[in-house]
Amino acid sequence: MVITMRQLSFFIIVVIVGAVMGVSTVMATQLLTSVAFTPNAPLIAGGSQDVVASYTIIPSGSTTFSRSHSLQMQTGLADAQWNIQVILNGRNAAQQSASGSAAFVNGVLMSYPTDNDVSMTVTIDGTVPPDTDSQLMVLQIEEIDNTGNIVPGSTITITQPVAGEPVSPTTAPVLTPDQAAPSPVPTKTPGFTLAAGIAALGVCLATVARRNG
């Protein structure tokens, strides 16, 4: 069978179009829609911190998210506890929890026909490392393809400034000698002093009267 140049060109075009369509079916876009911090930024080194971030999944293929892909999430908070809620058309669809510096979400939990609205809320409870002195990566998400590689352009990173170490509310302030309160000065009681003088004068007069008598 002889393949003409026209047939070869047509075959190449079909392969290219199929490859492009194949890429589009496995890609999605995660859009950060809101993030909240408790307590508010700046973060306090050594203090506890809660973070709630919401994302919208924008499909760019035949499904909202590829079933063979996953989301990798990381945080710089210590002792982190994760709660991840997938929301489908405004209702809770899937939930999972994790602990540690990383968490993963299987693409199956976010894969639906494109006529559905899929979003996700990520809650992290953790502690700001005490040795952090400038910025902390609070949350980062990346889409991982079926070969274990990061999908280009899928990384979303949230960082926040960090202040100094917290002051314990139970610690009493230490006063320096200049700040110490002066010792109270004892006060005299005038009435008591006058009575003692009168009594002493009476004793003297009685003694003189006995001698003259």
C-alpha positions as CSV (number, residue, x, y, z in Angstrom):
1,M,0.0,0.0,0.0
2,V,1.4,3.3,-1.1
3,I,0.7,6.3,1.2
4,T,0.5,9.6,-0.7
5,M,1.8,12.9,0.6
6,R,-1.8,14.1,1.1
7,Q,-2.6,11.1,3.2
8,L,0.5,11.5,5.2
9,S,-0.2,15.1,5.8
10,F,-3.8,14.3,6.9
11,F,-2.5,11.6,9.3
12,I,0.0,14.0,10.9
13,I,-2.7,16.6,11.4
14,V,-5.0,14.0,13.0
15,V,-2.2,13.0,15.4
16,I,-1.5,16.6,16.4
17,V,-5.1,17.4,17.0
18,G,-5.6,14.2,19.0
19,A,-2.5,15.1,21.1
20,V,-3.8,18.6,21.8
21,M,-7.2,17.2,22.7
22,G,-5.6,14.6,24.9
23,V,-3.7,17.3,26.8
24,S,-6.9,19.4,27.2
25,T,-8.8,16.5,28.7
26,V,-6.3,16.1,31.6
27,M,-5.8,19.7,32.6
28,A,-7.8,21.9,35.0
29,T,-7.3,25.2,36.6
30,Q,-7.5,25.8,40.4
31,L,-8.5,29.4,41.2
32,L,-8.0,30.7,44.7
33,T,-11.2,32.5,45.6
34,S,-10.8,33.4,49.3
35,V,-8.4,32.9,52.2
36,A,-8.9,33.7,55.9
37,F,-6.5,33.6,58.9
38,T,-7.2,33.2,62.6
39,P,-5.6,35.1,64.2
40,N,-5.1,37.7,61.5
41,A,-1.8,38.3,59.9
42,P,1.0,38.9,60.7
43,L,1.5,35.4,62.0
44,I,3.2,35.1,65.4
45,A,6.3,32.9,65.7
46,G,5.5,30.0,68.1
47,G,1.7,30.8,68.0
48,S,-1.2,28.7,66.8
49,Q,-2.7,29.5,63.4
50,D,-5.8,28.5,61.5
51,V,-6.1,28.9,57.8
52,V,-9.2,28.4,55.5
53,A,-8.7,28.6,51.8
54,S,-11.3,28.1,49.1
55,Y,-10.7,27.2,45.5
56,T,-12.8,26.9,42.3
57,I,-12.0,24.1,39.9
58,I,-12.3,25.4,36.3
59,P,-12.3,22.6,33.7
60,S,-10.5,22.9,30.4
61,G,-11.4,19.4,29.1
62,S,-14.2,16.9,29.0
63,T,-14.3,16.7,32.8
64,T,-13.9,19.1,35.7
65,F,-10.7,17.3,36.8
66,S,-8.7,14.4,35.4
67,R,-9.4,11.2,37.3
68,S,-5.7,10.2,36.8
69,H,-4.4,13.4,38.3
70,S,-4.2,14.5,42.0
71,L,-3.6,17.6,44.0
72,Q,-0.6,17.8,46.3
73,M,-0.9,20.3,49.2
74,Q,1.9,21.5,51.5
75,T,2.3,23.8,54.5
76,G,5.1,25.3,56.5
77,L,2.9,25.1,59.7
78,A,4.1,22.6,62.3
79,D,1.9,19.9,63.6
80,A,-0.6,20.6,60.9
81,Q,-4.1,19.1,60.9
82,W,-5.9,19.1,57.5
83,N,-9.6,19.1,56.6
84,I,-10.4,19.1,52.9
85,Q,-14.0,19.4,51.6
86,V,-14.9,19.0,48.0
87,I,-18.1,20.8,47.1
88,L,-20.3,19.8,44.1
89,N,-23.0,22.3,43.0
90,G,-23.0,24.0,46.4
91,R,-23.3,20.8,48.4
92,N,-20.6,18.8,50.3
93,A,-19.6,15.9,48.1
94,A,-16.4,14.4,49.6
95,Q,-14.3,15.0,52.7
96,Q,-11.0,13.8,53.9
97,S,-8.5,14.7,56.6
98,A,-4.8,14.4,57.0
99,S,-2.0,15.4,59.4
100,G,1.6,16.6,58.8
101,S,3.2,18.9,56.3
102,A,1.5,17.5,53.2
103,A,-1.8,16.2,52.0
104,F,-3.1,14.7,48.8
105,V,-6.5,14.7,47.0
106,N,-7.3,12.0,44.5
107,G,-8.6,13.4,41.2
108,V,-11.5,11.0,41.3
109,L,-13.0,13.1,44.1
110,M,-13.1,16.1,41.8
111,S,-13.9,14.6,38.4
112,Y,-17.4,15.3,37.1
113,P,-19.0,16.3,33.8
114,T,-18.3,19.9,32.9
115,D,-21.9,21.0,33.5
116,N,-21.2,20.7,37.2
117,D,-19.6,23.3,39.5
118,V,-16.8,21.9,41.6
119,S,-15.0,23.8,44.4
120,M,-12.9,22.9,47.4
121,T,-12.3,24.3,50.9
122,V,-9.0,23.5,52.7
123,T,-8.7,24.1,56.5
124,I,-5.4,23.8,58.2
125,D,-4.8,24.1,62.0
126,G,-1.1,24.3,63.0
127,T,1.6,26.2,64.8
128,V,4.0,28.8,63.3
129,P,7.5,27.5,63.8
130,P,9.3,29.5,66.6
131,D,12.4,30.0,64.4
132,T,10.5,31.7,61.6
133,D,11.6,35.4,61.3
134,S,10.2,36.7,58.0
135,Q,7.8,34.9,55.6
136,L,6.0,31.5,56.0
137,M,4.6,29.4,53.2
138,V,1.2,28.7,54.7
139,L,-0.3,26.7,51.9
140,Q,0.8,25.5,48.4
141,I,-1.2,23.3,46.0
142,E,0.1,21.7,42.8
143,E,-1.6,19.5,40.3
144,I,0.3,16.2,39.8
145,D,-0.2,14.3,36.5
146,N,-0.2,10.5,36.1
147,T,3.6,10.4,35.7
148,G,4.2,12.1,39.0
149,N,5.2,15.5,37.5
150,I,3.8,18.9,38.4
151,V,1.4,20.2,35.7
152,P,2.9,23.5,34.5
153,G,1.1,26.6,35.7
154,S,-0.9,24.7,38.4
155,T,1.1,25.9,41.5
156,I,-0.7,28.3,43.9
157,T,1.3,29.5,46.9
158,I,0.0,31.5,49.9
159,T,2.7,33.2,52.1
160,Q,2.3,35.5,55.1
161,P,4.7,37.7,57.1
162,V,5.7,36.5,60.6
163,A,6.2,38.7,63.6
164,G,8.2,38.0,66.8
165,E,7.5,35.5,69.6
166,P,4.3,35.8,71.5
167,V,4.2,37.2,75.1
168,S,2.5,34.8,77.5
169,P,-0.5,36.5,79.2
170,T,0.2,34.7,82.4
171,T,3.7,36.2,82.8
172,A,3.8,39.1,85.3
173,P,6.1,42.0,84.3
174,V,9.4,42.2,86.1
175,L,10.0,45.6,87.8
176,T,13.5,47.0,87.9
177,P,14.6,48.8,91.1
178,D,13.8,52.2,89.5
179,Q,10.3,50.9,88.8
180,A,9.7,49.3,92.2
181,A,7.1,51.0,94.4
182,P,8.6,52.9,97.4
183,S,8.1,51.4,100.9
184,P,5.2,53.0,102.8
185,V,6.3,55.6,105.4
186,P,4.7,55.0,108.8
187,T,2.5,57.9,110.0
188,K,2.4,59.4,113.5
189,T,-0.7,59.6,115.5
190,P,-0.9,63.2,117.0
191,G,-3.6,62.3,119.6
192,F,-1.6,59.5,121.1
193,T,1.5,61.7,121.5
194,L,-0.5,64.5,123.2
195,A,-2.1,62.1,125.7
196,A,1.3,60.6,126.6
197,G,2.7,64.1,127.3
198,I,-0.2,65.1,129.5
199,A,0.2,61.8,131.5
200,A,3.9,62.4,132.0
201,L,3.2,66.0,133.2
202,G,0.7,64.8,135.7
203,V,3.2,62.3,137.2
204,C,5.8,65.1,137.6
205,L,3.3,67.4,139.4
206,A,2.3,64.6,141.8
207,T,5.9,63.9,142.6
208,V,6.6,67.6,143.4
209,A,3.5,67.9,145.6
210,R,4.5,64.9,147.7
211,R,8.0,66.4,148.3
212,N,6.6,69.8,149.4
213,G,4.1,68.3,151.7
